[in-house]
């Protein structure tokens, strides 16, 4: 979907502003109320209206497992790295989103206080100190007020700017939780991405500005659009300059693989509706060989366990059908084969044993992480008290409080946090990591140690559009699998070296 004191500067790409930066509600699951604006949030449920996170009992009452930062780190073996002081310090994660959030500095502080995550300079109410990581914002072409349109509006939905605030909160809070020592730069544009028709030029210009000015070592993109939504391959190719510059400058770029499985849509022109594609497709930027595509899983581990990876086959509805599995492929995980990009060299060599064959075109995704709505992460968000925030929880407006959220836009910023830790180990930006990931995967011993192989599930969301099944090794649902961070990140840094 996927505010403080500002200084303005003019660049060739436009105007930039750099900012230094209850009680239990009736649970109501809501599909994101902005179907044509494509942040990769699949589903969210508001669980409380207070600053206090919900209990596991509250989450279980709506058939969900809600993961705290500590539980997520335990599931992916991040703890040993943090214990060594490897938490992303000295690195910067750039998070790219439309519109931003007027309350992000406040919401980040509530999140950190609730879970005991290290504070950041730039949070509301935090006194900056030497060595403290910073939260800051870069607004491209200004920062319009994020308020919902009036009920009589006949606009395109672009005006639902507060709906993107949920994506922003998800991205910032989960990336910080995974790499609490890393700086976070929230980069926003004033035009939403709408299925390839608009918004991407501004997003790519913003990313290129970040790259050329050496503002970050890793970029997280929680937005996606089907390759077919672009006018043609040339119009998509014209946007890749930001990724090419990132590769040349040692910046890693990650992209959510999407939340529709193999079923996607096109929309042209804006305001005229869209149409479903009747065949399997993948989404860009994740399909770009210069981007690491991040798919999604059901995380079937114990949400109350904050020290180790323990299978939990009872808490979440999605996990009760696959007892004994710590992770399964999430049905919404975007994946398949590109119709634009040929199979890159890094997918042309050996793959882990049993991998799904990759033909002549680029396979998507490369890696996975938790994304299923039923096994999502807890996020805090503030919304206007008048209910005009642009988000709906069932038939009623959502309000300030804690949300449980799923989608590959959860997996992407969490992976960005992991890359920031690998950057710290490496001593600087890793640049494109796909070749190194596949080299590690090709070694049977390294693959077994570094990855959690996800072998159960599929990504067919539409009965009329074929999907793919997860299986041993690489597959077009979860890629190479999910990380055993304490093993993979040092190996990844070494493989780049």
WOPE-V389719 format. One record per residue. N is the residue number from 1. RES is the residue in one letter. PSI is psi in radians with two decimals (999 if undefined). D_CENTER is the distance of its C-alpha to the mean C-alpha in Angstrom with 2 decimals. Layout:
n,res,psi,d_center
N,RES,PSI,D_CENTER
N,RES,PSI,D_CENTER
This chain:
n,res,psi,d_center
1,X,999,9.44
2,X,999,7.15
3,X,0.45,22.57
4,X,-2.82,24.54
5,X,2.32,27.26
6,X,2.62,26.39
7,X,2.46,28.15
8,X,2.48,28.17
9,X,2.63,28.59
10,X,2.32,29.23
11,X,3.10,27.92
12,X,-0.36,28.39
13,X,-0.01,25.06
14,X,-2.76,26.13
15,X,2.32,26.19
16,X,2.49,23.74
17,X,2.22,23.80
18,X,2.02,22.72
19,X,2.17,22.55
20,X,2.00,23.07
21,X,999,21.71
22,X,-2.87,28.36
23,X,2.89,28.84
24,X,2.19,27.21
25,X,2.81,26.24
26,X,2.03,27.04
27,X,2.37,23.90
28,X,1.98,22.80
29,X,2.38,19.97
30,X,2.24,18.80
31,X,2.54,17.03
32,X,2.31,15.22
33,X,0.52,18.33
34,X,1.19,17.29
35,X,-0.34,17.38
36,X,-0.02,18.05
37,X,2.16,15.42
38,X,0.99,12.28
39,X,2.64,9.03
40,X,0.86,7.28
41,X,2.10,8.43
42,X,-0.64,11.14
43,X,2.54,13.28
44,X,2.64,14.16
45,X,2.20,17.39
46,X,2.25,19.10
47,X,-0.52,21.08
48,X,2.89,23.05
49,X,0.28,24.38
50,X,3.10,25.08
51,X,-0.13,23.58
52,X,2.22,24.00
53,X,2.68,21.20
54,X,2.72,22.28
55,X,2.90,24.13
56,X,-0.54,23.38
57,X,-0.70,26.34
58,X,-0.70,24.83
59,X,-0.75,21.68
60,X,-0.47,24.02
61,X,-0.32,26.02
62,X,0.45,23.36
63,X,0.70,22.71
64,X,2.64,19.43
65,X,2.22,18.57
66,X,2.11,16.81
67,X,2.21,15.41
68,X,2.90,16.24
69,X,-0.73,14.93
70,X,-0.67,18.12
71,X,-0.65,17.79
72,X,-0.81,14.36
73,X,-0.70,15.92
74,X,-0.68,18.99
75,X,-0.49,17.36
76,X,0.26,16.09
77,X,0.83,19.18
78,X,-0.44,17.79
79,X,-0.82,20.84
80,X,-0.54,23.36
81,X,-0.83,21.48
82,X,-0.64,21.30
83,X,-0.41,24.95
84,X,0.11,25.81
85,X,0.21,24.31
86,X,1.60,21.37
87,X,0.32,18.58
88,X,0.05,17.37
89,X,2.46,20.33
90,X,-0.14,21.48
91,X,2.82,18.18
92,X,2.26,15.96
93,X,2.14,12.23
94,X,2.15,11.92
95,X,2.15,9.13
96,X,2.13,10.08
97,X,2.72,10.56
98,X,2.47,13.70
99,X,-0.77,16.30
100,X,-2.82,14.81
101,X,2.23,16.30
102,X,-0.36,19.94
103,X,0.29,19.56
104,X,-0.71,16.62
105,X,-0.64,19.16
106,X,-0.83,20.83
107,X,-0.66,17.93
108,X,-0.67,16.63
109,X,-0.74,20.23
110,X,-0.77,20.59
111,X,-0.86,17.55
112,X,-0.71,18.97
113,X,-0.71,22.45
114,X,-0.65,21.68
115,X,0.05,20.17
116,X,0.52,22.11
117,X,2.49,19.30
118,X,2.34,20.90
119,X,2.84,21.33
120,X,2.49,20.45
121,X,2.17,22.94
122,X,-0.29,21.92
123,X,2.65,21.19
124,X,2.30,23.76
125,X,0.16,26.85
126,X,2.28,26.10
127,X,2.13,28.83
128,X,2.54,27.63
129,X,2.71,29.16
130,X,2.38,29.46
131,X,-0.12,26.71
132,X,2.40,24.23
133,X,2.71,20.66
134,X,2.52,20.07
135,X,2.19,17.73
136,X,2.94,18.60
137,X,2.48,17.84
138,X,1.93,18.68
139,X,2.10,19.57
140,X,2.21,20.37
141,X,0.60,23.57
142,X,3.05,23.88
143,X,1.54,22.17
144,X,2.69,23.53
145,X,2.37,23.93
146,X,1.39,21.18
147,X,2.69,23.51
148,X,2.75,23.83
149,X,2.79,26.50
150,X,2.74,29.89
151,X,-0.45,30.60
152,X,0.03,32.89
153,X,2.43,30.34
154,X,0.52,30.45
155,X,-3.00,27.60
156,X,-0.11,24.72
157,X,-0.19,22.15
158,X,-0.45,20.93
159,X,-0.19,22.57
160,X,1.04,20.22
161,X,-0.55,18.50
162,X,-0.39,18.02
163,X,-0.53,15.87
164,X,-0.32,13.14
165,X,-0.54,13.84
166,X,-0.76,12.08
167,X,-0.75,8.70
168,X,-0.81,9.90
169,X,-0.77,11.05
170,X,-0.87,8.02
171,X,-0.86,6.20
172,X,-0.83,9.68
173,X,-0.72,11.02
174,X,-0.60,8.80
175,X,-0.75,8.70
176,X,-0.69,12.37
177,X,-0.64,13.15
178,X,-0.63,12.26
179,X,1.30,14.14
180,X,-0.22,16.51
181,X,-0.17,18.76
182,X,2.60,16.53
183,X,2.63,16.86
184,X,2.21,14.09
185,X,1.95,14.77
186,X,2.04,13.26
187,X,2.14,14.24
188,X,2.69,15.06
189,X,2.76,17.20
190,X,0.14,19.72
191,X,2.18,19.11
192,X,2.65,16.38
193,X,2.18,15.36
194,X,1.52,17.47
195,X,0.81,17.37
196,X,-0.21,18.45
197,X,-0.69,21.43
198,X,2.85,20.54
199,X,-0.63,18.09
200,X,-0.69,16.98
201,X,-0.72,19.98
202,X,-0.73,19.10
203,X,-0.76,15.47
204,X,-0.63,16.88
205,X,-0.68,19.75
206,X,-0.77,17.65
207,X,-0.73,15.78
208,X,-0.62,19.23
209,X,-0.75,20.70
210,X,-0.78,18.33
211,X,-0.90,19.25
212,X,-0.41,22.93
213,X,0.18,23.35
214,X,0.83,21.76
215,X,-0.20,19.51
216,X,2.78,16.65
217,X,-0.24,16.35
218,X,2.47,12.67
219,X,2.28,10.45
220,X,2.21,6.68
221,X,1.86,6.48
222,X,0.87,4.51
223,X,2.74,8.01
224,X,2.73,10.42
225,X,2.50,14.11
226,X,2.54,16.64
227,X,-0.63,18.77
228,X,-0.23,21.76
229,X,-0.28,20.74
230,X,2.69,21.87
231,X,-0.78,25.62
232,X,3.09,26.09
233,X,-0.57,24.84
234,X,-0.65,26.43
235,X,-0.56,24.50
236,X,-0.74,21.22
237,X,-0.59,22.85
238,X,-0.24,23.78
239,X,-0.10,20.22
240,X,-0.10,19.55
241,X,-0.58,21.51
242,X,-0.69,18.62
243,X,-0.65,17.30
244,X,-0.73,20.93
245,X,-0.63,21.50
246,X,-0.78,18.48
247,X,-0.68,20.00
248,X,-0.33,23.35
249,X,0.26,22.27
250,X,0.52,20.52
251,X,2.28,16.95
252,X,2.33,14.10
253,X,2.20,11.63
254,X,2.60,8.39
255,X,2.38,7.13
256,X,2.41,5.57
257,X,-0.12,9.05
258,X,2.90,9.54
259,X,0.25,10.95
260,X,0.24,14.61
261,X,-2.18,15.55
262,X,-0.02,18.16
263,X,2.12,19.18
264,X,3.11,18.21
265,X,2.89,20.11
266,X,2.73,21.68
267,X,1.97,22.71
268,X,2.27,25.64
269,X,3.13,26.93
270,X,2.41,25.01
271,X,-0.08,26.71
272,X,0.30,28.29
273,X,-2.97,25.92
274,X,-3.07,24.36
275,X,2.56,25.19
276,X,2.54,23.70
277,X,2.31,23.94
278,X,0.18,26.33
279,X,2.84,25.11
280,X,2.37,22.02
281,X,2.88,19.60
282,X,2.96,16.30
283,X,2.55,13.89
284,X,2.46,13.75
285,X,-0.18,12.34
286,X,-0.48,11.13
287,X,-0.17,14.87
288,X,2.27,16.07
289,X,-0.37,17.77
290,X,-0.03,16.89
291,X,2.50,13.13
292,X,1.93,11.67
293,X,2.29,10.23
294,X,1.99,7.88
295,X,-2.99,9.38
296,X,2.73,9.76
297,X,2.86,12.70
298,X,2.12,14.88
299,X,1.71,15.24
300,X,0.98,19.02
301,X,2.89,19.89
302,X,2.02,21.84
303,X,-0.32,19.82
304,X,-0.13,22.94
305,X,2.06,23.23
306,X,0.24,21.93
307,X,-0.38,23.76
308,X,2.95,23.27
309,X,1.82,21.65
310,X,2.24,23.86
311,X,2.38,23.70
312,X,1.86,23.79
313,X,0.27,24.92
314,X,-0.52,26.06
315,X,-0.80,23.68
316,X,2.46,21.20
317,X,-0.64,22.69
318,X,-0.38,20.35
319,X,-0.30,21.76
320,X,-0.35,25.38
321,X,-0.15,25.86
322,X,1.08,25.00
323,X,2.44,26.89
324,X,-0.14,26.66
325,X,2.21,23.23
326,X,-0.50,20.70
327,X,2.54,17.89
328,X,2.80,18.18
329,X,2.31,16.37
330,X,2.34,14.60
331,X,-0.50,16.55
332,X,-0.06,13.77
333,X,2.01,11.99
334,X,2.38,12.55
335,X,2.81,15.04
336,X,-2.42,18.51
337,X,2.36,20.35
338,X,2.59,20.20
339,X,0.07,23.10
340,X,-0.76,22.89
341,X,2.27,22.28
342,X,2.81,24.78
343,X,2.13,24.03
344,X,2.87,23.29
345,X,-0.64,25.47
346,X,-0.26,22.91
347,X,0.06,22.94
348,X,-0.26,26.71
349,X,-2.77,27.83
350,X,2.47,28.03
351,X,2.86,25.26
352,X,2.64,25.29
353,X,2.36,28.18
354,X,0.05,27.82
355,X,2.63,24.84
356,X,2.38,24.57
357,X,2.46,26.36
358,X,2.11,24.68
359,X,-2.18,27.19
360,X,-0.12,27.58
361,X,2.76,24.15
362,X,2.25,20.73
363,X,2.49,19.01
364,X,2.45,15.35
365,X,-3.03,13.09
366,X,-0.61,13.96
367,X,3.05,12.31
368,X,3.02,10.64
369,X,3.02,9.53
370,X,2.38,9.94
371,X,-0.34,8.67
372,X,2.39,12.09
373,X,-0.59,13.06
374,X,-0.22,16.15
375,X,0.93,14.69
376,X,-2.92,11.86
377,X,2.67,11.48
378,X,2.34,13.82
379,X,2.47,13.05
380,X,2.38,15.97
381,X,2.39,16.56
382,X,2.42,19.85
383,X,2.75,21.27
384,X,2.49,24.73
385,X,-0.28,27.59
386,X,0.05,29.06
387,X,0.11,26.40
388,X,0.81,25.60
389,X,-0.18,21.91
390,X,-0.04,20.89
391,X,2.46,19.25
392,X,2.32,21.29
393,X,1.71,21.51
394,X,-2.16,23.83
395,X,-0.03,26.58
396,X,2.71,26.40
397,X,2.48,24.37
398,X,2.90,21.75
399,X,3.13,22.66
400,X,2.42,21.70
401,X,-2.82,20.60
402,X,2.37,18.18
403,X,2.53,15.71
404,X,2.20,14.30
405,X,2.49,11.06
406,X,2.97,9.57
407,X,2.77,7.50
408,X,-0.18,5.32
409,X,-0.10,2.72
410,X,-0.77,4.06
411,X,-0.66,4.63
412,X,-0.93,2.95
413,X,-0.52,4.23
414,X,-0.74,6.65
415,X,-0.61,7.70
416,X,-0.68,8.20
417,X,-0.71,10.38
418,X,-0.72,12.17
419,X,-0.65,12.92
420,X,-0.65,14.33
421,X,-0.75,16.58
422,X,-0.65,17.69
423,X,-0.76,18.43
424,X,-0.78,20.58
425,X,-0.70,22.38
426,X,-0.45,22.97
427,X,0.35,24.17
428,X,-3.13,21.98
429,X,2.40,19.30
430,X,-0.39,19.01
431,X,-2.76,18.40
432,X,2.30,17.41
433,X,-0.06,16.90
434,X,-0.80,17.25
435,X,-0.72,21.04
436,X,-0.71,21.04
437,X,-0.77,18.70
438,X,-0.54,21.03
439,X,-0.76,24.09
440,X,-0.67,23.13
441,X,-0.48,22.56
442,X,-0.34,25.97
443,X,2.00,27.80
444,X,-0.73,28.46
445,X,-0.75,28.91
446,X,-0.72,25.85
447,X,-0.77,23.66
448,X,-0.58,25.10
449,X,-0.62,24.53
450,X,-0.38,21.10
451,X,2.61,19.14
452,X,1.89,19.04
453,X,2.13,20.20
454,X,2.03,18.97
455,X,0.02,21.97
456,X,2.41,22.12
457,X,3.07,20.71
458,X,3.04,20.00
459,X,0.72,17.88
460,X,1.85,20.70
461,X,-0.38,19.87
462,X,2.13,22.89
463,X,-0.29,26.26
464,X,-0.12,27.49
465,X,2.05,24.77
466,X,2.52,24.87
467,X,-3.01,21.91
468,X,2.72,21.57
469,X,2.54,22.13
470,X,2.70,20.55
471,X,-3.09,23.18
472,X,2.57,24.17
473,X,-2.53,22.55
474,X,2.45,20.24
475,X,2.76,19.59
476,X,0.64,17.86
477,X,-0.84,15.64
478,X,0.14,14.18
479,X,-2.38,15.47
480,X,-0.22,17.29
481,X,-2.84,15.86
482,X,2.84,14.14
483,X,2.47,15.30
484,X,1.57,18.39
485,X,-0.73,17.24
486,X,-0.44,20.77
487,X,-0.81,22.06
488,X,-0.78,19.43
489,X,-0.76,18.50
490,X,-0.67,22.20
491,X,-0.65,22.92
492,X,-0.80,20.15
493,X,-0.71,21.60
494,X,-0.66,25.03
495,X,-0.62,24.28
496,X,-0.74,23.18
497,X,999,26.37
